[in-house]
Amino acid sequence: MSRRPLLLGLAGAGLFVAALDAYVVVTLLPAMTGDVGITIENFEQATPIVTGFLAGYVVAMPLLGAYSDARGRIPVYLTCLVAFAAGSVVTATAGLWSFAELPWLVSGRFLQGLGGGGLVPLSLAIAADVYRDRARTIALGSVAGLQEAGSVLGPIYGATVTAAAAGLGGWRFVFWLNIPLAVVCGAGLLFVGTRQRASAPATTDIDWRSAVLLGLGLGALVFALYPDDPEHRALNALFIPAGAIALVLLGAYGWRQVRALEPLIPRDLLRSRAFIGATSANVLIGAALIVTLVDVPIVGRLVFNLEALDSGLLLTQFLVGVPVGAIAGGLIAARIGNRVTAAAGMAVSAAAFLQMSTWPANELSLHLGPLRQADLSLAACGIGFGLVIAPLTAGVLALTRGQSHGLATSLVVLARTMGMLIGLSTLTAFGLYRFHQILGTPILSDPDLRQRVKHLEQLVADAFLQEYREIFVIAAALCVAALLVIAFSLQPARTSGGT
């Protein structure tokens, strides 16, 4: 009896746990920062907690993806689980002593990012190793669905466990709980993996220097691009020094890529129209995706006057739509092809963004039958983004042999992640610029002070609404650009022909 479904399920379970933890800080961050001495007045100092995780996430991918191609998926996957568990211990103990409280917490999140970042491409690579043809695309969609489901449930999971374990450490218990979860996933994977070969690595030589340069360069780029105080400035305080370091490291990687006899990324892959197209599409998709994740809650708070919790819950339909679309994308692509499925996903998201660009200030009171229009648009947008995940991943894997699946899946995820960071940085700068341009210098002639304040609040809300309408139009344009790239570059075949 084949153990492939069990192997894939265990790998997906580990990825699900890591995905939960990636987003758990959404609800835990205030309590975490309070325990390491950060006050609400200096909340921007908490930025390294987020960027530390993201930096570890992107640093790990090229290193661990390439290493798994040479040494096998299971050993590297288990190493990632160990790093993730160790990072959880460090995070859980932050603030228990009076020295290096914030650096200790950031170090823990960085370690968790290293482990969690490796689990994403490795789970996809395991799916590609043990399944072929149409079944591969379905398996990739299932893995992607698990990852996105973890992202959806992460904030709820964190809040629920923290409340239930108030007497056992509160938020710290969430990270302590990662230890037994990682042990169970790792033990099961080790047992099943010894009986079901998950990969047949044929690569013995890895350009470690190139992998390190690429990983560290992308990590530096994270610190350069992530906005640390978006309400007051468009650029990160470390933008120039971190950006300069990133340019040097990535330039050195590019120099080695050109000169090496056996470069980290095979030259025939870089010459492939399908690979360049899939990578470019993922960058565009990441930039559009971040618009929803960041800007919809802000619209809820600043335009719809929702409380912080309610503005976050406004994203619920979108977040549920992504894993549903990811699973559906694998099933549909197996029947009608990668190109058509991915292009259709982008068309759905583009249409949803265009509808969102027409939102009035009373949007949440508008219904289609029993459902709010806004919820339908957000659900459709999420489904569209989900539909594209499996086809694009399968399209890249079709270009590579089995011994390169780890690197290939790393590049797919990296492209989307870096697109999100570039989009976040660029749209933050654009948003600040457009808000001040639209608002200008308000002229308030109301005789009564209360009326004057109310008038100013209305002008600010109108400026925010106009700003975010324009950002939604930009997001729709990014989706259309991704659709065109997919249509002209991705292979139309239903199968994942790589072996």
Helices and strands as residue ranges (DSSP letters): H 4-23, H 25-35, G 40-46, H 47-71, H 73-92, H 101-130, H 133-164, G 166-168, H 171-176, H 178-193, H 208-225, H 239-259, H 267-270, H 273-290, I 291-295, H 296-302, H 308-313, H 316-336, H 338-356, G 363-365, E 367-368, E 371-372, H 373-387, H 389-397, G 402-404, H 405-439, H 449-489
